[in-house]
Amino acid sequence: MKRIAIFASGNGSNAENIIRYFQEKGSSGEVALVVCNKSGAKVLERAGRLGVESVVMSRDEINDRQSMLGLLESHRIDVIVLAGFLLMVPSFLIERYRDRIVNIHPSLLPKFGGKGMYGRHVHEAVVNSGEVETGITIHYVSEMCDEGRMIFQARTSVEQSDTAEDVEKKVHELEREHFARVIDETFFGG
C-alpha cells in the first residue's frame, strides 16, 4: 500500500473527498497523514472524523528539512497532495519527492496562476476578465508557483451573468469529480 500525505491550510473539502475516495475505492493508495499550517483549520476536524492522523506545523517547521522529512519518513509517505495548501513547498521537499507532489489549481493554467492567485481571488479574476470558460488544473509541483508539468485539466463554461460565487461552485464540482480519481490514476494505476 502506498501512502499519501495531504497538505492543506483551510476548510478541507478537497482533502475530505480524497480521503473518502481512497477509503472507499480499494485503491493501492491510502491517505496516511494530513499536514496543516493553521491550528484552527477545519481540515483537522475532517481528518480526525475520518480517522486520519493530522499534524499542525508552523511555516518554520515545514521549511525545516529535518523536521519535515523526518515526519514524512516516519509515516512512510510516498506521495504528497496539496489541497488548498497556501504555503510554498520548500525546495528540499520538491527534490526529495520529485514528480510525486501534485497540486490542484482552480483555473486553466497558465491563466490566473502564480503568487496570490488562490480561491476566490482566482474566480474574481476570471469573471472580471470576461473569460467564457474556466476549470481546474492538476499539476506536478515544481520550484516555480503553478508552473509544474500539467497532468489533467477539466473545463466549465462561464456565463456572462455568473458571479465569482457561481464560478466557484462550478469549479468545486470539477474538483470533487476529478481530483481523487486523477491522483489514483497517476500514482496507483486506479
N, C-alpha and C positions, 0 to 999 in steps of 0.2 A: 504494500500500500504506500503510495507516495503522499507526502504531507504538504499541505498548503498553509501559509500564514497570510492572513488578510490584514493589511494596514488601512486604518480608517480614522477619520477625525470627527465625525459628526453623528448624524441620525442613524446610519447603518442599514438602510433599506436594501441596498445592493449586497452588503455583507450578509444580511439575513437570507436573502434569496439564494446566494451562493452556498451558504451553509446548508439550507434546506435541500437544495438540489443534490449536493453530494451525500447528504444523509439518506435521501430517498431513492437516488438513482441506482446505487450499486456500482458506482464507478470504481476505478482503481486509485482514485484520489479521495482525500478526506481533508476537511478543514481542521487543523490541529491547534491553531493559535490565532488570536486577534491581538494586534498591536495598535494601541491608540495613544495619541499625544495629548488628549484632553480628558481630565478625570471625570467630568460630568457628562461626557458624550453618551447619547442613547445607545450607540452601538455596543457599549459594555453590557447594558441591560439585556439587549437582544442576544448577545453571545452567551451570557450566563443562562438565560432561559432555554437556550438550545444545547446547553451542556458543553460549550466550547470555552476553554480557558482563555482569559484575556489578561493583558499586561498593559499598564499605563507607563509610558516612558516620556521623559521630557525631551525637548529638542536636543539638548546636550547629550543625553543618554543615547538617543537614536544616532547621533553623529559620532559617538564614541565606538571605535572599531571593536574593542574588546567586549564591551557590554552588549552591543548589537549582535555581533557574530556569535558570542557566547550563548545568548538567548536562543538564536535560531538553530545553532548546532545542538543545544541541549534538547530541543524539540524535534530534531532530525527533519528540518524543513527543506523541502525540495524546490518549491515554487512559492513566489510571493505575488499576491494580487493586491493592487492598490484600488480601493473602493471608497472614493471620497476622502483620500488622504491629502492634506493640504500643505505638507512639507516637501521640500526637495529631497530625493533619495540620495544619501551620501555616495560618493564615487566608489568607495571600497565595497559597498554592497552591490552596486551595479557590476563591478568587476567580478566579485565572488559568485553572483547569480546571473551572469551574462545570458541573455535570451531565456531567462526563467523568472523575470519580473514583468508583469503586464499591468496596464492601466486602461481605464475607460475614460473617454473624454466626451462631453455632451455636445459635440458638433462634428461636422465632417471636416476633420483636419486635412489640410493645414489651415483652413479657415477658422478663425476665432479660437486660436490656441495661444499658448505662451503664458508668461507671468501675469497673474491677476485674472486670468480667464478661467473661471470655475463657476459651477452652479448658475445662479440667477444672473450673474454678470454676462455669461455666455448667451443665455436666452434673450436678455435685453438687447445685446449687440446684434443678434440675429434678426430680431424684429425691427430694430432701428435701421438696419442696413437695407431692408426691403427684400431679403432673401426669399425665394419661393420654396426652398427645401432646406432641411437640416437633418440631423440624425446623431448617430453615435460612431465613435471610432475606438476600436480596441487595438492597442499597440504595445509593442515591447518598450520598456523604459530604457532610455539612453541618458547620457550625461546632459543632454540639452532638453529643456522642458517641452514636452509634447512633440518631439521630433523623432522618436524611436520608430523603427520599422513597423508598418501597418500590418495587422493580422486580419481585421474584418471591419467593414462599415455596413450600417443599415440606415436607410433614409426614410424620412417622413415629410409630407408637404407642410408648408407654412402658408396659411391663408392670409389674405390682406387684412382680415378682421381679427386675426389671432393676437392675443396679448402674450407677454413673456410667460405668464402662468399657463396659458394654453399650450405654448411650445414646450414648457417644462413637463406637462402631463404627457404629451406625445413622446418626448424623449425618455421619460421614465418607463413608459410601456415598452419601448425598444430595449432598454436596459434589462428589464425583467425577462423579456422574451429571449434575449440573445447572450448576455454576458456569461452566465454559468455554463451554458452549452458550449460556447466558444472556448472557454478555459478547458473544459473537459476534452473537447476535440483536439485542441492544440497540444496539451501536455499528457493526456491519458488515453488517447485513441478512442474517446467516447463517441 
